[in-house]
Every structure is written in C-alpha cells, then in structure tokens.
C-alpha cells in the first residue's frame, strides 16, 4: 500500500526531509557498515515515496535527493574537466620475482623498506574521481587520459553505494574509487541482452565501463553498478598522514571502502596475503584481477615519487587467469535480435574455473580472423571476467592437416538475406531487419515504440503471443489483425483487444518522420528521420535518392546514406513498404514552414528537464520555430534552454556569456509570447 502524499507544502517539506534522513541512514547501514536494518523491499518503498512526493512538489527536489538515482534525460555528449591531480595508472607485477624486484627498487629509493603497506583487492572496474562541495556530490569524472576526464556526474548519481551527501560534512573534498558491476548483476544484464537480441558483454568490467559512459542515465540506473573508494586526494582541512587513516576517514564520512583491505609488514607477510587473496577471488560477487600494494606512509610516497605513468610507491600484482585446453568440434553462427551475427565455437566439454564449458564466443569477424580459429583446432579457453568462456589462442602445433579458415557467412543463416559489415565497425549483420525471423520480435517492438508508431499496449508479452500464434510475421501484419482473434489470448479479453486494434488503427496517421524511424533503418534515429522526412517529403522520393542526394541533407553522412540505400534496394523491404502503404500508413510528410520563425538559424542546446515536455517534444518545437537542436555548448551556440536539474552545460553557457532561458520563458517563446 503506497503512502499518502501530503498536499500541504509544509507537511510535504517535513516529510521529504524526514525521508532523506531515513534513506541516508539505511544506505550507510547497507553499503558502508554491511549491517542492513530493513529489507530491500522496505528500502525501495522509502525511495518510491520520496519520488512520488518530489513529483507532486517539484520545488522540494534537492541536489542530494536519492530520487536522482533513477536517472535523467539522455545526454548528447560528455563535457570534459581537468583532474585536480593526475590519475596515474599502476605498474604491474606478474610473478613473485616481479614483486621482489619492486620492493628492491623501493628499498633503494627510500633507503630502507617502509614499515607498513596497505594491500587492497584490485577490483576490475572503472576508476572515477568524485568531488563533493559542502558535503554534496558536485561532479564525477572518468580517468580519461589521466589529466582530463569525462563528466559522468548524472550516471554517478545513480549508483546507490555512492552517497549524494556526506555525513556531517560541510567542506569540499575529492575522493577516488572503482565502479564495478557485481557478477550477479552482470549475469542478469547478459540475460536481458540475450532476450533483447543484443550481443552479450564480454565481462563485468566492460559492462561497468560501458554503463558509466552511457548517454542515458536512466539505463545506467537500471544496471546495478557498485563502487569501492580507495583514495582521498583533496580535503580543505588536509589529509591524514597515512593511507590506512585516510581509508578509515572515508568510512567515517559514509564512503564505502573494501572490507577486505589489509595491512602488511615486510615481504613475507605481503606474499602470504597475496596468496590468500588468490584463493578468495572465486568466492566474491565481483571480479578482482589482482591485488594493489601501496606504501602506507604518505610522506614516504612523496619521497618515492612517480614516473610519467606510474607512482613508484604502489604496484598491482596481477593474478593469472585459469585456463584449459580442448578441441573445437565446429563453428556456428548465432543471429541476435538486432541482426548481429556472432561466431561461436562448439567445444569438446572441458572444466574451467569450476564449471563445464562446451561453447565459447568468438565475438566477431575481426576476432576470429585475428586468432584464426578453425574447426578441429586445439585451443586454450578461459572465462573472460570469470563468466563468459572465450578462446584465448590456437595451439598451431596440433592443427589437423587440411583445415580451412572460417569466414563469416555472406547470407543470414536464419532468412537467407545478404549480410553486410558495419562500415568502420566489426559487426556483420543481416540486412533484412524487418523480415528476418531472428529479428522479428525486436523489429515489431521498435516499430510500436513510443518514439516511432506509439502503439500502446503492444509490449513484449503481446508481441510474443502474436508471433507465437503466427498472426504477425512482420509489421505490416499488424494492420490486418482482427480483434476477435486477439481477444482469444489468455488475459486479453474483448475490451483489451479492441483497445489494441484502435491503437494500431490510430498509428496509420503518424507523421512521416515517425514512420521512417519505425522502419529501423540502421543509422537513422529520431532526428535523422525528421531531417530526411523534411528533405524528401515521401517514402517514394527517399527510396529513389542516391547517396549523393542523401548526403546533401544536414547531419547525414556516408555511413547513414549507405544504410538508407541498402534498405531501399532490398526487394523484401520494398514489398513490405507497399503493404504498409496499402494499409493506409502515411507515406508522405505534412509540410509546414519554419521560415522566419523566432529561432530561425539559431543553434539551441536543451539541458535539464522541462516540466510537462519530453526532450523529443521540446526539440520538435525548437525546429518548428526555425532552430536547430545541438548537443553541446560551444561558441556557435545561440541559446540554452535550462530546465530543472540543469547541469554542466548551464555552467558552461554562463561562463561563455551565451543567452539562457528557463522553462517558463521557453513556454512563452513557443506559444508566441515574449
């Protein structure tokens, strides 16, 4: 049962403050103290209540509100900022001899070995720098090139183990940590990728790094990222004298550190701890690819110094990956729901890292070409990130005579349509997205999505039933569905079936740019579809355009033009478009001139959330007034529209003296007011 939301502003403000305090307390008990006091469901209920309260009373939304963890609007690109001090990489040791050589160099540099080291598991993730101003999270940066990092603040805010406000702190400080994806979350993500027809991530590290750098923080929020902090780099009141004291301070501030961190004295104790961690790695819910050894005394670190790449006072001892040898029985190809072809090695079963492996991904055309894996080969396999089996290398001395190189198929094994390699990429894809059985469900779901034909009620479960019953083989079949047949499905009923048919009927009149986006032509997103619809005015005209004519459209480059030409060259696609046209789906644009509009020729940046409008709607209004929406603030920017929770783009616009209007001023502008 959901909590009642107060209508009185004062009561709402009191309840919001109370909820923030309770949520902060339980967040610390769960992530820092490892001693939760309530269930996950009870914690989620508290956050849902605060979200509902702040939705009803937007004026109560604070920069440290836990509701920011759900993510916001998609970002066009990441801004960059310099690090307060360089984020250096670590030198590596791969053996006991390497470790002893490092200790010897340290002994020589310092005139004796340090009294104490700190030993930390080397979590396999993505390093970040997080800055707090007056105790509130201000900015999160990736490592970048070590000197300058990408601003991923919106995504960092979604990670629950990173506090948005520090306990009892009113100063500015910077900390560094490692964002990672737990193995359990990684397994869930790859299951979802498989169900969506997308290629699985190779390992949790890649998944974490990709998730932190997503343009849409709402997707990041759904991916269960986690974080351990490992360093305090700046603090107004100064930093402690030792690293171990700094770690204790971080924990006191509510920042999560790894509970497995250890102190060690001397080489013998160091080696013992390294061996201990090597045995622990399989028992953890996150990947560690080694152990980091650091000098504890910060004054000794200063004396040891750094090279241009590595600090001399720390080293990463890397664990060897567990491997096994087996034979490739055959090589097959899987077709995902996005049309990507993935080569897979079928293996003689072999035991690796605690499980029996009989299949291993070969990833893509480049990988199989580089490793030259062939049927009959004897290969070394390991689990990437301890999860996904992959072929490491071929033992050429055991290759059978007469073996043949594997080549990616020129036709799709599912539908027989031609395949094509992404220009400048590694993926080989089936070119018949709307016709291929492997892509059928994904094509229908995209066609019905909100930004395309917006057919409400046509979700995963309904599409599964329609496809499973043989009623829908492609998107044109949607327009000949009968309500009586749909009503026969379990949990559907006559009213639900009638509503679905009404939604499908209504979609016939969607604007041309939505129809074009719904077709799923590769490289043609919402904005490109709108520009193409405006430029050509009909699907027939677009189908007849050559690459040169297509590239005359703003923002359409050679890759996009090639994909459009390829799409319309397909006889199957042309037949499908004819059926859609016969069904009454709009194939021509409603033209409206934006010439002379108040934003004519201006480059406009949208940042933050505009109450009552989606980003797409706001962009459409800007374009209707003659303007052009761009993703980043630059000298060429004419205007910035700043909604709620506007971020670094607003700061940059102010620094550069670019005109800024708020949501209310934008509404007056689009309604014809001043």
N, C-alpha and C positions, 0 to 999 in steps of 0.2 A: 504494500500500500504506500503510495507516494505521499510525501509531506505536503501540507497545505502551504502555499506561498503567500506570505503577508502582503496585503495591498498597501498598508500604511508605510510610507518611506522610512520613518524612524524605526519601526519594528523590523523592516526588511534589512536596514543597515546593521542593527544589533545582531540579527540572526546571521547575516553574512560574515561579520567579524567573528562571531562565535564559531561558525563552521570552519573558517580559515584556521583558527587556532586549533580546533579539534583535529582537522585534517593534517596540519603540520605536525602535531604530536604523534599521530598514528603513523605518518610517513617515516618519522625518525625511528619509532619503535620497530618498524618493519625493516627499513633499509640500513640503518646505522647500528641499532642495538641488537638486531636479529632476535627480537623478542616481541612479536606481534601480540596485541591485546584483543583484537577483534578479527573477524573473518574477512576474507577478500570481498565477499558479498556486502557485508556491512560497511566496509570502507568505500566500495563503489557507490553505495546508496548515499553516503555523505557527499561525495563529489557530484552525483546526479542532482541532489537537492540544491547544491550551490550553483550548478549550471543553470537549473531552472530559475533560481532566484535572480541571478545576474541577467538572464534573458529577459525576465519580467521587469527588472530595474537596471538597465544598462549603465546608469550613472554610478553603480556600485562596483563595476568591474575594475579591479586594481591590477597594476603591472605584475604583482606577485601572486595573482589568483591562480589556484590549482586548475581552474576551468580552462586556462590557456593550454593545458596539456592535450586537449582534443585536437589541436592544430588549427591552422587558419587557411586563408586563400592561397592558391598556388603563386609562387614567385617566378618572375620571368628569368632572373639570373641572380647570382650571389655577388654582393659587394665584397671588396677585399679590404683588410686593415693590417697594418704592421703589428707584429708581436711586440710586447713590452720588452722582451729579451728573446734571443733566438731559441727556437725549439729544435735542438740538435737530435740527430739520430744516435744510436748506440753502436759501438763496435761489438763484434760478435766473437764468441769463443765456442768451438765445436767439439772440444776434447779437454781432458784433464790437463794435457800439456799446454793447450792454449790458455787455460785459466791460470796455470802456474806462471806462464810467461808474462801475463798481465800483472800478476802480483809482483813479479820481479821488477817490472818496469815501474810500478807504483812505489815499491821499496826504494828504488834508485832516485826517483823524483822527489820523494819526501824525506829521504834519509832514514828510513825505517817504516815498517808497515803500520797502518793505523790501528788504534786499539780496538775499534769495533766497525763492523759492516752491517748494513741492513740488506736483507735478502727478501725479494718480492717476486711472486709468480709473474711471469711475463704474459699477461693476458693478450690474446691475439685479437686485436680490435683496431680502433681508430683513435689516435691521440687528439685531444682537444684542449684549448685554453678557455677558461671561463672567468669572466670578470664580474665582480659584484661591486656596485656603487651604493654606499649607505646600506649595505646588507642585502640589497635587492639585485637579482640577476640582471645584468645590463647587456652582456654580449658573450657569445660563444663562437670561437674561431677554430677551424681545422688547422692542422700543421702547415698545410700548403707547401711552400718551398723552404720552410723553416724561418724565413724572415717575414713573410706576409702570408696570412691565412684567409680562408673564405668565411664570410659571416653566415653562420648557420644557426643563429640565435633562435629563430622560430622553431627549428627542429629540436634544438637542445631543450627548449622549454617543455617538449612533450615527453621527455624521459623522466619517469617518476622518481628514480633514485637521485636525481639532481634537484636539490631544493631551489625553489624560486626566491625564497628569503632565508637568510641565515639566522640561527637562533641568537637573539640578544646582541646583534652586531649592527653598528651604525657607522662603519668605516668602509673604505674602498680597499679591496684586495683582489688578487688574481691567483687562481689555482689551475692545476693541470691534471688531466685524468685520461682514462682509456674507456671509450664507449665500445661495448661489445654486445653480441647477441647470444643469449643462452642457447645451449644445444636444443632444449625442448622447444623454445620459440622458433629456432631455425627449422626444426622438423615440421612444425606447424606451417611455417611460411612456405616451405617447399611443397607441402601437400596442396596448399592453396594455389601455388604457381602451377602445379600439375593439373589441378582441376580447371584452372583458367586457360590452359593451353599454353602457358608461358614456360620458357626454359628454366630449370631449377638453378639456384645459386650454387656455385662450386663449393663454398664453405662458409661458415658463420662470419668470418672476417669480411669477406666480400659483401655479404648481405648487410652487415653492420655499416660498412663504409658507404655502400650504395644508399642505404636508408637515411643516413645522416645528410647526404647530399641530394636528396630528393627535392624537387621544386615545390611539391605539395606537402606541407607539414601534416595534413590530415592522414596521409598514408604512413608517414613516419610514426605518428601517434599510435597506429594500429599494429606496429611491428615489435612491440615488447623489447625495446632496447634497454640496456642497463649500463651502469658506469661505476668504476672504482677510481677514486682520486689518489694520486701518488706524489703530488708536489705542491708546495706553497711558494710561489715565485715573487709575489709582491704583497706588502701589507704596510699600511700607514704607520702602524706602531712598531714596525720591524719584525723580522722573522727570528725564530728560536736559533740557538747555537748548533743544534744537531737535527738531522733529518728525522730521527725517531721522535723527537719532541714536536717537530712540525706535523708529523702524522697524527700524534695524539691531539694536537690543536685542531686539526681538520675534523677529527671525530667529534671533538667538543663543540665545533661550530655546526654540526649536523651534516657534515660531508662524509660520504661513505668511503672507507678505505678497505683494503682487502684484509679479512681477518686472518689470512694465512701468512701475513708478513712476519718475518723473524729477524732476530739479531744474531750475529755470529762473531766470534773472536778467533782469529787465526785461520790458516789454510785448512787445517784438519777438520775443524768444525764446519767450515764452508763446504767442503766436499761431502760431508755427512748430510748436510741439509739439502744439497743438490740431488743426492741420491734419493733422499726422502721425497722430494717433490716429483722426481721422475716416476716414483711408484704411485703418487696421488693423482696424476693427470687424468687417468681413466675414470676416476670416481667423481670428478667435478662436472657440473652442469654448464661449464663454459670451457673454451679451448685455451690452453696455455701451451706455447711452443718453446718455452724455456724458462729461465729464471734470471732476474736482474739483480746484480750485486752492486751496491753503492757504498761509498765511504760515508760513514755517519756524520762525522765532524765537518761542518760547513767551512770552517777556517782552513782545514786541510784540503778541501775541494778547491778553494781559491788558489792555494799553493800549487796544486796539481795542474790546474788549468784545463784547457781544451785545445783540440786541433780545430781546423776549419769545419770539420764534420762531426767529431765525437768529443764528449767530455772524457778526460783521462781518468777521472775518479769513478767511473762506472763501466760495467761491461754486461752484455747479455749472453748468458750461457744457453745455447740452443740444444733442444732435445732432438735426437734422430727420430724420423718417422718410422712406424712399424710397417714393414713391407713383406710381401710374399711373392713367390714365383708360381705361374700357372700357364696354361695354353689357351690361345684364342681359338674357339671352335668355329665361330663365324662372326661376321659383322653385319648388323642390321641397321635400319634407319627408322626412327620414330618421327611422326609428324605431329607437332603441337597444335594447339588451337589457334595460334597466331600464324600458322603455316610454316614455322621454322622447322627445318629438318635436322635432327640430332643423330649422329652416328653412335652406335652402341656396340661394344664388344661383348659377345656371349662367351663366357669362360667356362673352363672346367672348374667346378666348385673348389674353393680354397679358403682356408681360415685366415682372416686378417683382423687384428685389433678386436678380437672377441666375438666376431660374427662370421658366418659363411657367406662368401661373395661368389656370385655366378654371373653377374653382369657389371660392366664398368663403362661409364660415359667416356666418349672420345671427344666430347664437347662440340667441335665444329670442323669445317673443312680445313682450316689452317692447321689445327692441332693434329689431325690425322695425317695431313701431308707432312708436317714437320717431324712427327715421330715415325712416320712410315709404318704404321701398324697394319699387318696383313693377317688374313685367316691362316691358321696353322702356326703362327709365331708363338714363341715362348716369351712371356712378358713379365715384368715386375709391376705389381699393383700395390697401391696403398690407399688409405682412406683420406681424402682431402678434408682437412679440418676434423679428422676422426669420424666423418659422417659419410661422405659420398665416395664410393670406390672409383678410382681412376687409374689408367695405365700410365706408369711413370716412364718406362723405356722398354725397348725391344732388345732381347738378347740375340743379336745378329748371328752369333756363332751357332745357334740352334735353329736358324731359319731353314725350313724344308726347301728343297730344290723345286723350281717351277712355280713358286708362289707369285702372286700378282698384286700389284698395287691396287688399293681401294680408291675408287673415285666416287664422289657424290653423284647421285642419280640426276639425269637431265630431265626426268619426268617424275611427278609426285607418285610415290608408291600407293597412295590412297585413292587418287582420282585420275591419274594419268595426264594431268595438265603439266605444261612446261614449268620447270623450276628456274629461278634466277637468283643470283647472288646480290646481296645488298651492295650498292656502289660505295666503295670505300670501307665496307664492313666485312664481317666474317660469316654472317648468317646466309644460308641458302634457303630459299623459301618457295613454297608452292605459289604460283601466281593467280590461282583461282580462289581467292578468299571467299567469295560468295557462293561457290559451287562445290568446294571440296568437303567431303563428309567429315574429315577430321576437324575442319574449321566451322562446321555448320552452326553449332550452338553459339560459339563466340560471335559469329557474323550476325546472327539474329539478335543477340543481346545488345551488341553495339548499335545495330540498326534501330532498336527500340529505345535506346538510352535517352536520357533527358536532353542532352545537348544535340541529339540527332532528331529522330522522329517523335520522341517523347510519348511513347505508347505506355501509359501507366497500367500496371497490372501484368505486364509481360516480363516477369522475372525468371530467375533460374528454374524454379520448380515447375512453372507453367511451360516454359520452353522445353524442359526435359520431357514433359508429358506429350506435348505436341509433336516433338521429334520422334519420341519412342513409339507413338501411335501411327507414325507415318503420315500425319496430316500436314506437316510442314517439312519440306526438303530444302527450301530456300526462302528468302524474304518475300518473294512475290506470292508464295502460297498463303501468306498471312491474309491477303486481300480476298481470298475465296473461302475463308473459314466460315463455317455455319455455327451459329450459337447453339443449336441442338446437339451437335457433336461435342462441342467444348463442354457443355453442361453435364455430359456423361462422366467427366473426370471426377475422381474422388475429391471431396472438399471444394468443389467448384460451385455447383448449383446454377439455376437458371439466371438469377439476378447477376451473379459474378460473371457468367458467360456473356450476358447481354452487355454488361459494362465494358468488358474487354473488346467485344466487337465494335462497340461505339467508339472506343479509344482508337482502334485500328482505322475505322472509317474517318475519324477526325484527322488522322495523320496524313490523309491524302492531300490536304491543303497546306501542309507545312511549306515554308519558303524554300526556294531552290537551294540556297546555301546549306540548309539543314539536310535536304535530300542528298546532296553531294557528300556532305560529311558522313551521312549514314551509310553510304556505299562502302566505306572503309578503304578507300584508295590509299595506299601507303604514302606517307609523307604529307598527306592532305589532312590537316587538322581543322579545327573550327575556323580559325582566322583565314587560313589559305582558302578554305571552301567559300567563305564570304567574298574574298577578293576575286576568286575565279567566277563566281556567280555574277558579280557586278560587271566583270570584264566581258564575259561571253553571253550572258543572258539566257542561255538554254543548254540543256544537256547535249542536244544535237550539235550545236556550234562548238561546244567543248570537245565533243568526240571527234570532230573534224580538224581540230587545231593541231599543228605540228609543234615540235619542241621550241622552235624559234618564237612562234606566236605565244606560246605558254610562258616563256621566259620574259616576255615583254610586260607581264603582269608583275607589279611590285611584290617583292619577297618570294617569288617563285624562281628557284634556281634550277640548274641542270638535273640534279637528282630528282626533284619533285616533278619536273617536266617529263623525265624519262618514265617515272612510275605512272603518270597520267596516260601517256601514250600507250604504254604496255597494257594498262587496264582496258582501254577502249579498243585495242587491237584484238582482244580476246572475243572469239565468236560466241562463247558461252555467256560472257558478260553482256554483250550486245543483245542477245536473245532475252536475257533476264531484264534488261532495261526496257525492252519493248513490252514485256509483260507488265512491268510496273506502270508504264505509261498507259497501257490499255486498261489498267485497273483504276486509272484516274489520279495517280500520284503526280504531283506537279513537276513538270519538266522545264518550266520557263520561269524567269525571275519577274517579280513585281518591281519595276524600276522606280526609284524615287531619287530626285536630285538633291545633293547636299551642297551644290554650288552656292556660294555667297553666305553659307552658314556662319554663325559666330565663332566657330573654331576652324574655319577654312584654312588649310595649310599648316595647322599647328600640330606639334608633337606633344602628346599628353601622356603622363605617367599616372596610373592608378595605384594607390597604396593604402593598405588598411581595409577595413570592412565598411561598406556603405549600407546603412540601415535600409532594409526593405528591397535591396537590389543585389542580384548576383553579379560577379565580375563580368560575365558574358553580357548581361543586360546593360551594364554601365558602358562597356566597350562599344556596344551597338549604338547607344545614344551619342557617344563621342563621334563615331563615324558618321551617324546621320546628320550631325551638325558640321561635318566637313573636316573633322580632326582625324588624327591617326594615333592609335594607342601604341606606345613603345614600352619596353620592359625595364629600362634603366635610366637613371638621371644622368644627363650629360650637358655639355654646353649647348647642344642643339635642342634641348627640351624647352618647350614653350610654357607649359603649365603642369603643375602637380595637383591632383585631386587627392586629398588626405582624409581617409575615413577613420573609424575607430581603430585603435591599436596600430596606427601607422608607425613604421619602424625607421630603419636607417636611411631609406630613400627620402623621407621627410627631412631628416637632419641634413643630408647632403644638399637638398634643394635650398634650404635656408642658408647653408654655408655659401652656396653659389649665387644667391640672390635671385633664384627663379621664383616666379609668382606661384603662390599656393592658395587653393580654396578648400574649404571644408565641405562636408556632406550637404549641409543646408544650402550653401552657396551654389553647389553643383546642381541641386534640385531646382533652384531658381533659374539657373542658366538653361537647363534643358526644357523648362516649362515656358521659356520666353521672357522671364523676368530679368532683373538686374541684380 
